[in-house]
Amino acid sequence: MLKDDAADRYSDTETEDATASDDSDAEPTPVPRRRTTRKAGPIQRARKTVAFVRKSGQRRDELLDIVERGNETHTWWEIEAGSGVRVTILLKKVVLLPSVKTRWDSDFYMLRRLRYLRQPLQHFFLTNRDARDFKHKLTDEHWDRLELMELILEQPHVVQSVMAAENTPMLAAAIPAFELFVNSWEAMKADNELELQNVTQFIEPGLAIAEKYYNKFEDTDAYLISMCMLFIHQH
């Protein structure tokens, strides 16, 4: 549902078009097909970063060692909310989480863990020999964009967590929960500070899909029946 922030297309070949032949009976010279590639956006770079580190146990262990050494030397820090003061922190020795297409919320969990380990990861990519050839490093601009995307994905995550916490999730609660996350996205669009970060371009595709499915709820007999049963149960 979330649109990635990919850069414009660009050509990756310098091949020029073939010149016309003077011999009318000769076979035409085929023109090499020009290929285009798309620069990886922040989410794609995040996935590639996670995959690179998780590819071998040695890399995973190296990142954990960096976390531990940073804790011992008081390297890690954060800006304290409210005061704006920089304070040292201790990070947990945790591993990166992958993005799994068949697992709900995996992108949210991936981004949250990735951002949690941002400082150790930056040390890792400065010191790891294999990382020198890694072509999808995350810049400060990418990290800022990932923070925004985590915030966007957090809205449906909260609603899903509430629904999952129910001992017996009821279909009748689906629409109120659905409306909750849609309204939260609409509120983000109205936030002037977030709009300066072009939040709308990431939310709109998701809202379009959400509206499509929302309109189908009213045509579902099971939902109407569940609403009646819920009313009877409560009264």
GROMACS elastic network, one bead per residue, 0.5 to 0.9 nm:
[ bonds ]
;  ai    aj funct       b0    kb
    1   202     6  0.87060   500
    1   203     6  0.82089   500
    1   205     6  0.63981   500
    1   207     6  0.81421   500
    1   208     6  0.89964   500
    1   209     6  0.72281   500
    1   210     6  0.86692   500
    2   149     6  0.81733   500
    2   152     6  0.84965   500
    2   153     6  0.80246   500
    2   202     6  0.58777   500
    2   203     6  0.67016   500
    2   204     6  0.86319   500
    2   205     6  0.67833   500
    2   206     6  0.58509   500
    3     6     6  0.88251   500
    3   201     6  0.76331   500
    3   202     6  0.52065   500
    3   203     6  0.76657   500
    3   204     6  0.86886   500
    3   205     6  0.67027   500
    3   206     6  0.78097   500
    4    40     6  0.88653   500
    4    41     6  0.59705   500
    4    42     6  0.69766   500
    4    43     6  0.61365   500
    4    44     6  0.75772   500
    4   202     6  0.72453   500
    5    40     6  0.82389   500
    5    42     6  0.63089   500
    5    43     6  0.75928   500
    5    44     6  0.89559   500
    5   145     6  0.83707   500
    5   201     6  0.88504   500
    5   202     6  0.79401   500
    6     9     6  0.88016   500
    6    38     6  0.70671   500
    6    39     6  0.61341   500
    6    40     6  0.57194   500
    6    42     6  0.73620   500
    6    43     6  0.88561   500
    6    44     6  0.85530   500
    7    38     6  0.66926   500
    7    39     6  0.54781   500
    7    40     6  0.71376   500
    7    41     6  0.65514   500
    8    38     6  0.67152   500
    8    39     6  0.71879   500
    9    36     6  0.63467   500
    9    37     6  0.59987   500
    9    38     6  0.50904   500
    9    39     6  0.70932   500
   10    35     6  0.87514   500
   10    36     6  0.57344   500
   10    37     6  0.62093   500
   10    38     6  0.69936   500
   10    39     6  0.82931   500
   11    14     6  0.78741   500
   11    34     6  0.71833   500
   11    35     6  0.62770   500
   11    37     6  0.67651   500
   12    34     6  0.78751   500
   12    35     6  0.64373   500
   12    36     6  0.61057   500
   12    37     6  0.68900   500
   13    16     6  0.87927   500
   13    34     6  0.66167   500
   13    35     6  0.69717   500
   13    36     6  0.83221   500
   14    34     6  0.85773   500
   15    18     6  0.88511   500
   15    32     6  0.71614   500
   15    33     6  0.87591   500
   15    34     6  0.75384   500
   16    19     6  0.89050   500
   16    31     6  0.83200   500
   16    32     6  0.80867   500
   17    30     6  0.89146   500
   17    31     6  0.57649   500
   17    32     6  0.72015   500
   18    21     6  0.89515   500
   18    29     6  0.65644   500
   18    30     6  0.72127   500
   18    31     6  0.56231   500
   18    32     6  0.80120   500
   19    29     6  0.79152   500
   19    31     6  0.89981   500
   20    23     6  0.88874   500
   20    28     6  0.76334   500
   20    29     6  0.76093   500
   21    24     6  0.70213   500
   21    26     6  0.72450   500
   21    27     6  0.84878   500
   21    28     6  0.70230   500
   21    29     6  0.76031   500
   22    25     6  0.89605   500
   22    26     6  0.83411   500
   23    26     6  0.53730   500
   23    27     6  0.86550   500
   24    27     6  0.82345   500
   24    28     6  0.87948   500
   25    28     6  0.88065   500
   26    29     6  0.86311   500
   27    30     6  0.88054   500
   28    31     6  0.89464   500
   30    33     6  0.88236   500
   31    34     6  0.87772   500
   38    41     6  0.85829   500
   40    43     6  0.79644   500
   40    44     6  0.55941   500
   40    45     6  0.59122   500
   40   136     6  0.73279   500
   41    44     6  0.53703   500
   41    45     6  0.60597   500
   41    46     6  0.85568   500
   41   142     6  0.80102   500
   42    45     6  0.50116   500
   42    46     6  0.60124   500
   42    47     6  0.86651   500
   42   138     6  0.74196   500
   42   141     6  0.88350   500
   42   142     6  0.53105   500
   42   143     6  0.76258   500
   42   145     6  0.68039   500
   42   146     6  0.63864   500
   43    47     6  0.62697   500
   43    48     6  0.86398   500
   43   107     6  0.86386   500
   43   111     6  0.83389   500
   43   142     6  0.86246   500
   43   145     6  0.87974   500
   43   146     6  0.69683   500
   43   149     6  0.83936   500
   44    47     6  0.51139   500
   44    48     6  0.62176   500
   44    49     6  0.85524   500
   44   136     6  0.87181   500
   45    48     6  0.50286   500
   45    49     6  0.59958   500
   45    50     6  0.85763   500
   45   136     6  0.55503   500
   45   137     6  0.69796   500
   45   138     6  0.67265   500
   45   142     6  0.84817   500
   46    49     6  0.50542   500
   46    50     6  0.62337   500
   46    51     6  0.85819   500
   46   110     6  0.83491   500
   46   111     6  0.74570   500
   46   114     6  0.76670   500
   46   136     6  0.84657   500
   46   137     6  0.86429   500
   46   138     6  0.74817   500
   46   142     6  0.89007   500
   46   146     6  0.82526   500
   47    50     6  0.52053   500
   47    51     6  0.61126   500
   47    52     6  0.85501   500
   47    98     6  0.71017   500
   47    99     6  0.66457   500
   47   107     6  0.88129   500
   47   110     6  0.81385   500
   47   111     6  0.88811   500
   48    51     6  0.50158   500
   48    52     6  0.59925   500
   48    53     6  0.86908   500
   48   136     6  0.70847   500
   48   137     6  0.88987   500
   49    52     6  0.51433   500
   49    53     6  0.64072   500
   49    54     6  0.86034   500
   49   114     6  0.89070   500
   49   134     6  0.86402   500
   49   136     6  0.72233   500
   49   137     6  0.72760   500
   49   138     6  0.81407   500
   50    53     6  0.53946   500
   50    54     6  0.60478   500
   50    55     6  0.84172   500
   50    96     6  0.61970   500
   50    97     6  0.71006   500
   50    98     6  0.63190   500
   50    99     6  0.85120   500
   50   110     6  0.82194   500
   50   114     6  0.76565   500
   51    54     6  0.51248   500
   51    55     6  0.58043   500
   51    96     6  0.88481   500
   51    98     6  0.70368   500
   52    55     6  0.53057   500
   52    56     6  0.80643   500
   52    59     6  0.83738   500
   52   131     6  0.84701   500
   52   134     6  0.82822   500
   53    56     6  0.68562   500
   53    57     6  0.85236   500
   53    58     6  0.88690   500
   53    59     6  0.55185   500
   53    60     6  0.59509   500
   53    63     6  0.80402   500
   53    96     6  0.78880   500
   54    57     6  0.69728   500
   54    58     6  0.89330   500
   54    59     6  0.68227   500
   54    60     6  0.58719   500
   54    95     6  0.83338   500
   54    96     6  0.72167   500
   54    97     6  0.85586   500
   54    98     6  0.83101   500
   55    58     6  0.87242   500
   55    59     6  0.73903   500
   55    60     6  0.80606   500
   56    59     6  0.54500   500
   56    60     6  0.65352   500
   56    61     6  0.87771   500
   57    60     6  0.50506   500
   57    61     6  0.60678   500
   57    62     6  0.84785   500
   58    61     6  0.51593   500
   58    62     6  0.60904   500
   58    63     6  0.87329   500
   59    63     6  0.62900   500
   59    64     6  0.86991   500
   59   124     6  0.88352   500
   59   128     6  0.82970   500
   60    63     6  0.52780   500
   60    64     6  0.63957   500
   60    65     6  0.87394   500
   60    95     6  0.70090   500
   60    96     6  0.83543   500
   61    64     6  0.50414   500
   61    65     6  0.61391   500
   61    66     6  0.86311   500
   61    95     6  0.89433   500
   62    65     6  0.50385   500
   62    66     6  0.62502   500
   62    67     6  0.87444   500
   62   124     6  0.76719   500
   62   128     6  0.84857   500
   63    66     6  0.50373   500
   63    67     6  0.63523   500
   63    68     6  0.87638   500
   63    93     6  0.88932   500
   63    95     6  0.80963   500
   63   120     6  0.67897   500
   63   121     6  0.70217   500
   63   123     6  0.86506   500
   63   124     6  0.63032   500
   64    67     6  0.50761   500
   64    68     6  0.63053   500
   64    69     6  0.87167   500
   64    93     6  0.58002   500
   64    94     6  0.70703   500
   64    95     6  0.73498   500
   64   120     6  0.84770   500
   65    68     6  0.50532   500
   65    69     6  0.61098   500
   65    70     6  0.84402   500
   65    93     6  0.84317   500
   66    69     6  0.51890   500
   66    70     6  0.60025   500
   66    71     6  0.85620   500
   66   120     6  0.60594   500
   66   121     6  0.84770   500
   66   123     6  0.74663   500
   66   124     6  0.72328   500
   67    70     6  0.51680   500
   67    71     6  0.62802   500
   67    72     6  0.88116   500
   67    76     6  0.86030   500
   67    90     6  0.86649   500
   67    91     6  0.66948   500
   67    92     6  0.76219   500
   67    93     6  0.63479   500
   67    94     6  0.87214   500
   67   117     6  0.82565   500
   67   119     6  0.87501   500
   67   120     6  0.57933   500
   67   121     6  0.89137   500
   68    71     6  0.51431   500
   68    72     6  0.63743   500
   68    73     6  0.88014   500
   68    90     6  0.88301   500
   68    91     6  0.80037   500
   68    92     6  0.83668   500
   68    93     6  0.69674   500
   69    72     6  0.50434   500
   69    73     6  0.62018   500
   69    74     6  0.84041   500
   69    75     6  0.82561   500
   70    73     6  0.51574   500
   70    74     6  0.57590   500
   70    76     6  0.61590   500
   70    90     6  0.81289   500
   70    91     6  0.84057   500
   70   120     6  0.77069   500
   71    74     6  0.50699   500
   71    75     6  0.63531   500
   71    76     6  0.67620   500
   71    89     6  0.75960   500
   71    90     6  0.53543   500
   71    91     6  0.67204   500
   71    92     6  0.89674   500
   72    75     6  0.78045   500
   72    90     6  0.86468   500
   73    76     6  0.84759   500
   74    77     6  0.78709   500
   74    88     6  0.61830   500
   74    89     6  0.71786   500
   74    90     6  0.75219   500
   75    88     6  0.70671   500
   75    89     6  0.80832   500
   75    90     6  0.87222   500
   75   119     6  0.89155   500
   76    87     6  0.85431   500
   76    88     6  0.56695   500
   76    89     6  0.55681   500
   76    90     6  0.66816   500
   76    91     6  0.74651   500
   76   119     6  0.69175   500
   76   120     6  0.81233   500
   77    86     6  0.66062   500
   77    87     6  0.54312   500
   77    89     6  0.51444   500
   77    90     6  0.80562   500
   77   119     6  0.86150   500
   78    85     6  0.82867   500
   78    86     6  0.56593   500
   78    87     6  0.56635   500
   78    88     6  0.64985   500
   78    89     6  0.68914   500
   79    82     6  0.89189   500
   79    83     6  0.82037   500
   79    84     6  0.55368   500
   79    85     6  0.54873   500
   79    87     6  0.62956   500
   79    88     6  0.88630   500
   80    83     6  0.59354   500
   80    84     6  0.51877   500
   80    85     6  0.52942   500
   80    86     6  0.60776   500
   80    87     6  0.65808   500
   81    84     6  0.58184   500
   81    85     6  0.78783   500
   82    85     6  0.82732   500
   83    86     6  0.88108   500
   91    94     6  0.84268   500
   91   116     6  0.82000   500
   91   117     6  0.79571   500
   94   113     6  0.83952   500
   94   117     6  0.84749   500
   95   113     6  0.79595   500
   95   114     6  0.89655   500
   95   117     6  0.86547   500
   96   110     6  0.70159   500
   96   113     6  0.60864   500
   96   114     6  0.62312   500
   96   117     6  0.80213   500
   97   106     6  0.80296   500
   97   107     6  0.89161   500
   97   109     6  0.69273   500
   97   111     6  0.83376   500
   97   113     6  0.66456   500
   97   114     6  0.76412   500
   98   106     6  0.71708   500
   98   107     6  0.78159   500
   98   109     6  0.83622   500
   98   110     6  0.57610   500
   99   103     6  0.80817   500
   99   105     6  0.87243   500
   99   106     6  0.51443   500
   99   107     6  0.52214   500
   99   108     6  0.85381   500
   99   109     6  0.81093   500
   99   110     6  0.59735   500
   99   111     6  0.88482   500
  100   103     6  0.53589   500
  100   104     6  0.80607   500
  100   105     6  0.87598   500
  100   106     6  0.57590   500
  100   107     6  0.74401   500
  101   104     6  0.76927   500
  101   106     6  0.75446   500
  101   107     6  0.85340   500
  102   106     6  0.85103   500
  103   106     6  0.56940   500
  103   107     6  0.87954   500
  104   107     6  0.80806   500
  104   108     6  0.89104   500
  104   157     6  0.89000   500
  105   108     6  0.52369   500
  105   109     6  0.63327   500
  105   110     6  0.85619   500
  105   153     6  0.80752   500
  105   154     6  0.89563   500
  105   156     6  0.86172   500
  105   157     6  0.65013   500
  105   160     6  0.87861   500
  106   109     6  0.51410   500
  106   110     6  0.59132   500
  106   111     6  0.85508   500
  107   111     6  0.61079   500
  107   112     6  0.85152   500
  107   150     6  0.84702   500
  107   153     6  0.80344   500
  108   111     6  0.52863   500
  108   112     6  0.61271   500
  108   113     6  0.86462   500
  108   149     6  0.84444   500
  108   150     6  0.60060   500
  108   151     6  0.88221   500
  108   153     6  0.58215   500
  108   154     6  0.67837   500
  108   157     6  0.75924   500
  109   112     6  0.51254   500
  109   113     6  0.61342   500
  109   114     6  0.83923   500
  109   150     6  0.86744   500
  110   113     6  0.54162   500
  110   114     6  0.59969   500
  110   115     6  0.85979   500
  111   115     6  0.60050   500
  111   116     6  0.83905   500
  111   146     6  0.70336   500
  111   147     6  0.80362   500
  111   149     6  0.82430   500
  111   150     6  0.61590   500
  112   115     6  0.53453   500
  112   116     6  0.61571   500
  112   117     6  0.88139   500
  112   147     6  0.84500   500
  112   150     6  0.66601   500
  113   117     6  0.63363   500
  113   118     6  0.86235   500
  114   117     6  0.52853   500
  114   118     6  0.61309   500
  114   121     6  0.83419   500
  115   119     6  0.84009   500
  115   143     6  0.76864   500
  115   146     6  0.79476   500
  115   147     6  0.75422   500
  116   119     6  0.79865   500
  117   120     6  0.55447   500
  117   121     6  0.59997   500
  117   122     6  0.86436   500
  118   121     6  0.51292   500
  118   122     6  0.62291   500
  118   123     6  0.88453   500
  118   143     6  0.84724   500
  119   122     6  0.51725   500
  119   123     6  0.65191   500
  119   124     6  0.87093   500
  120   123     6  0.51041   500
  120   124     6  0.61327   500
  120   125     6  0.87995   500
  121   125     6  0.62315   500
  121   126     6  0.85933   500
  122   125     6  0.53342   500
  122   126     6  0.63799   500
  122   127     6  0.88726   500
  122   138     6  0.88148   500
  123   126     6  0.51408   500
  123   127     6  0.62999   500
  123   128     6  0.84306   500
  124   127     6  0.53445   500
  124   128     6  0.56343   500
  124   131     6  0.79838   500
  125   128     6  0.55877   500
  125   129     6  0.82705   500
  125   130     6  0.86157   500
  125   131     6  0.54443   500
  125   132     6  0.73133   500
  125   134     6  0.86367   500
  125   137     6  0.81738   500
  126   129     6  0.83608   500
  126   131     6  0.75741   500
  126   132     6  0.78326   500
  127   130     6  0.89751   500
  127   131     6  0.77995   500
  127   132     6  0.85327   500
  128   131     6  0.53044   500
  128   132     6  0.71812   500
  129   132     6  0.58101   500
  129   133     6  0.83084   500
  130   133     6  0.61956   500
  130   134     6  0.73318   500
  131   134     6  0.50046   500
  131   135     6  0.85871   500
  131   137     6  0.89623   500
  132   135     6  0.82581   500
  134   137     6  0.67063   500
  138   141     6  0.78656   500
  138   142     6  0.55700   500
  138   143     6  0.65632   500
  139   142     6  0.50954   500
  139   143     6  0.63461   500
  139   144     6  0.87409   500
  140   143     6  0.50654   500
  140   144     6  0.62675   500
  140   145     6  0.86938   500
  141   144     6  0.51638   500
  141   145     6  0.63247   500
  141   146     6  0.87157   500
  142   145     6  0.50574   500
  142   146     6  0.61545   500
  142   147     6  0.86787   500
  143   146     6  0.50245   500
  143   147     6  0.62829   500
  143   148     6  0.88159   500
  144   147     6  0.51839   500
  144   148     6  0.66054   500
  144   149     6  0.88881   500
  145   148     6  0.51430   500
  145   149     6  0.63013   500
  145   150     6  0.86906   500
  145   197     6  0.81922   500
  146   150     6  0.60558   500
  146   151     6  0.85389   500
  147   150     6  0.51818   500
  147   151     6  0.63574   500
  147   152     6  0.88008   500
  148   151     6  0.51001   500
  148   152     6  0.63379   500
  148   153     6  0.87784   500
  148   194     6  0.82328   500
  148   197     6  0.80710   500
  148   199     6  0.76588   500
  149   153     6  0.61522   500
  149   154     6  0.84336   500
  149   199     6  0.85729   500
  149   202     6  0.79810   500
  150   153     6  0.51215   500
  150   154     6  0.59685   500
  151   154     6  0.50806   500
  151   155     6  0.70715   500
  152   155     6  0.59315   500
  152   156     6  0.80559   500
  152   185     6  0.72458   500
  152   188     6  0.81983   500
  152   199     6  0.83944   500
  152   202     6  0.83079   500
  152   203     6  0.74892   500
  153   156     6  0.60242   500
  153   157     6  0.63404   500
  153   158     6  0.89299   500
  154   158     6  0.61049   500
  154   159     6  0.87941   500
  155   158     6  0.54459   500
  155   159     6  0.67401   500
  155   160     6  0.88519   500
  155   180     6  0.85636   500
  155   181     6  0.55727   500
  155   182     6  0.84052   500
  155   184     6  0.65272   500
  155   185     6  0.71899   500
  156   159     6  0.51553   500
  156   160     6  0.60585   500
  156   161     6  0.85132   500
  156   177     6  0.89585   500
  156   178     6  0.82402   500
  156   180     6  0.84592   500
  156   181     6  0.53106   500
  156   182     6  0.81480   500
  156   184     6  0.87095   500
  156   185     6  0.89139   500
  157   160     6  0.50932   500
  157   161     6  0.60639   500
  157   162     6  0.86671   500
  157   181     6  0.86374   500
  158   161     6  0.50913   500
  158   162     6  0.63178   500
  158   163     6  0.87832   500
  158   181     6  0.81134   500
  159   162     6  0.51627   500
  159   163     6  0.63559   500
  159   164     6  0.86376   500
  159   177     6  0.59578   500
  159   178     6  0.75820   500
  159   180     6  0.71705   500
  159   181     6  0.64075   500
  160   163     6  0.51278   500
  160   164     6  0.60541   500
  160   165     6  0.85659   500
  160   177     6  0.79659   500
  161   164     6  0.50199   500
  161   165     6  0.60939   500
  161   166     6  0.89999   500
  162   165     6  0.51888   500
  162   166     6  0.69935   500
  162   177     6  0.84042   500
  163   166     6  0.56825   500
  163   169     6  0.61306   500
  163   170     6  0.84336   500
  163   173     6  0.80041   500
  163   174     6  0.81605   500
  163   177     6  0.76182   500
  164   167     6  0.77979   500
  164   168     6  0.86364   500
  164   169     6  0.68583   500
  165   168     6  0.85914   500
  165   169     6  0.79826   500
  166   169     6  0.51726   500
  166   170     6  0.83349   500
  169   172     6  0.87450   500
  169   173     6  0.76352   500
  169   174     6  0.87412   500
  170   173     6  0.56104   500
  170   174     6  0.71927   500
  170   226     6  0.78076   500
  170   230     6  0.87516   500
  171   174     6  0.52382   500
  171   175     6  0.81108   500
  171   222     6  0.80794   500
  171   223     6  0.62786   500
  171   226     6  0.63832   500
  171   227     6  0.80653   500
  172   175     6  0.69033   500
  172   176     6  0.81099   500
  172   223     6  0.61874   500
  172   224     6  0.80168   500
  172   225     6  0.86190   500
  172   226     6  0.53692   500
  172   227     6  0.51565   500
  172   228     6  0.87421   500
  172   229     6  0.86952   500
  172   230     6  0.69428   500
  173   176     6  0.56140   500
  173   177     6  0.61928   500
  173   178     6  0.85156   500
  173   227     6  0.85102   500
  174   177     6  0.52584   500
  174   178     6  0.59426   500
  174   179     6  0.85672   500
  174   223     6  0.86593   500
  175   179     6  0.59746   500
  175   180     6  0.84426   500
  175   214     6  0.76867   500
  175   217     6  0.76737   500
  176   179     6  0.50969   500
  176   180     6  0.61441   500
  177   180     6  0.50160   500
  177   181     6  0.67119   500
  177   182     6  0.88083   500
  178   181     6  0.56616   500
  178   182     6  0.63791   500
  178   183     6  0.86816   500
  178   210     6  0.83563   500
  178   214     6  0.78652   500
  179   182     6  0.50281   500
  179   183     6  0.59008   500
  179   184     6  0.84227   500
  179   214     6  0.86155   500
  180   183     6  0.52627   500
  180   184     6  0.62197   500
  180   185     6  0.88036   500
  181   185     6  0.62877   500
  181   186     6  0.86456   500
  182   185     6  0.51718   500
  182   186     6  0.62671   500
  182   187     6  0.86659   500
  182   207     6  0.70019   500
  182   210     6  0.75643   500
  182   211     6  0.87476   500
  183   187     6  0.61141   500
  183   188     6  0.86215   500
  184   187     6  0.50290   500
  184   188     6  0.63323   500
  184   189     6  0.88198   500
  185   188     6  0.50082   500
  185   189     6  0.64096   500
  185   190     6  0.88319   500
  185   203     6  0.68650   500
  185   207     6  0.79546   500
  186   189     6  0.50911   500
  186   190     6  0.64956   500
  186   191     6  0.89225   500
  186   203     6  0.84619   500
  186   207     6  0.86296   500
  187   190     6  0.50837   500
  187   191     6  0.64199   500
  188   191     6  0.51133   500
  188   192     6  0.84891   500
  188   194     6  0.66734   500
  188   195     6  0.78344   500
  188   199     6  0.74859   500
  188   200     6  0.82277   500
  188   203     6  0.87491   500
  189   192     6  0.77933   500
  189   194     6  0.71131   500
  189   195     6  0.62374   500
  189   198     6  0.88305   500
  189   199     6  0.64539   500
  189   200     6  0.56662   500
  189   203     6  0.78071   500
  190   193     6  0.89168   500
  190   194     6  0.80634   500
  190   195     6  0.72243   500
  191   194     6  0.53762   500
  191   195     6  0.60446   500
  191   196     6  0.87910   500
  192   196     6  0.64157   500
  193   196     6  0.53589   500
  193   197     6  0.71688   500
  194   197     6  0.52155   500
  194   198     6  0.68333   500
  194   199     6  0.57894   500
  194   200     6  0.85618   500
  195   199     6  0.52656   500
  195   200     6  0.66543   500
  196   199     6  0.74763   500
  197   200     6  0.85383   500
  198   201     6  0.59226   500
  198   202     6  0.75904   500
  199   202     6  0.55760   500
  199   203     6  0.64019   500
  199   204     6  0.87157   500
  200   203     6  0.50891   500
  200   204     6  0.57504   500
  200   205     6  0.89178   500
  201   204     6  0.57616   500
  201   205     6  0.74727   500
  202   205     6  0.65952   500
  202   206     6  0.75000   500
  203   206     6  0.53757   500
  203   207     6  0.61626   500
  203   208     6  0.87370   500
  204   207     6  0.50068   500
  204   208     6  0.61436   500
  204   209     6  0.87637   500
  205   208     6  0.52023   500
  205   209     6  0.65590   500
  205   210     6  0.87339   500
  206   209     6  0.52518   500
  206   210     6  0.61204   500
  206   211     6  0.86371   500
  207   211     6  0.60067   500
  207   212     6  0.85237   500
  208   211     6  0.52621   500
  208   212     6  0.63761   500
  208   213     6  0.89971   500
  209   212     6  0.51062   500
  209   213     6  0.65507   500
  209   214     6  0.86151   500
  210   213     6  0.53588   500
  210   214     6  0.59782   500
  210   215     6  0.86753   500
  211   215     6  0.61642   500
  211   216     6  0.88188   500
  212   215     6  0.55714   500
  212   216     6  0.69931   500
  213   216     6  0.52333   500
  213   217     6  0.69493   500
  214   217     6  0.55139   500
  214   218     6  0.79535   500
  215   218     6  0.63884   500
  215   219     6  0.77956   500
  216   219     6  0.54022   500
  216   220     6  0.67186   500
  217   220     6  0.53162   500
  217   221     6  0.86219   500
  217   223     6  0.68803   500
  217   224     6  0.86360   500
  218   221     6  0.79028   500
  218   223     6  0.75512   500
  218   224     6  0.74559   500
  219   223     6  0.83791   500
  219   224     6  0.84556   500
  220   223     6  0.54914   500
  220   224     6  0.67020   500
  220   225     6  0.89417   500
  221   224     6  0.51743   500
  221   225     6  0.61777   500
  221   226     6  0.85598   500
  222   225     6  0.51834   500
  222   226     6  0.61028   500
  222   227     6  0.86572   500
  223   226     6  0.50781   500
  223   227     6  0.62261   500
  223   228     6  0.87993   500
  224   227     6  0.51769   500
  224   228     6  0.64914   500
  224   229     6  0.88057   500
  225   228     6  0.52083   500
  225   229     6  0.62650   500
  225   230     6  0.86304   500
  226   229     6  0.50196   500
  226   230     6  0.60325   500
  226   231     6  0.85998   500
  227   230     6  0.51086   500
  227   231     6  0.62863   500
  227   232     6  0.87512   500
  228   231     6  0.51639   500
  228   232     6  0.63086   500
  228   233     6  0.86315   500
  229   232     6  0.50974   500
  229   233     6  0.60650   500
  229   234     6  0.86155   500
  230   233     6  0.50239   500
  230   234     6  0.61571   500
  230   235     6  0.85900   500
  231   234     6  0.52308   500
  231   235     6  0.61272   500
  232   235     6  0.52371   500
